[in-house]
Amino acid sequence: MPYNIEDIKAGVINPELPKKPVLYLFDKSYDLLGQIPLDKKSDYYFINAFATSEGLWMQKISDDENFMTFELIEYNINQ
């Protein structure tokens, strides 16, 4: 989601800093189930992600291009 212009004008956020996304979880009817804030210290390749019963695995950007490194992002949906 883009930054809120009112927050920029008020000085609440600095638009020059990269924004860390929030992952939104939807059911098959596209009802919002929840959101997962991502670690602000990590950078991810969002195209390389998959879900298992353990949670969501997202590829992290690393210095060694010979290895793919994934981080498990655990979440709990209360319904």
C-alpha positions, 0 to 999 in steps of 0.5 A: 500500500502507498504511503498516506499523504497526510502522514507525509505532510505531518512528518509522521513518516519519511517517504525517502525510507523504503517501506516494508510491506505487510502481507495480507491474508485472504480466504478463497472468497477474498475476505481479509483474514489478517495481516503479517508485518514483515521484519524491517531488518530483512529484505525479501524476494516476494516472487519466491515464496511458498506456504506449508503447514508450518507457515509462509516461506519467503526467500531472503536477499543474501550476499551469496548468489549460489544459495537460496535462503528462505525465512519461515514466517509463522502466523496464526489466524483466529477464526 
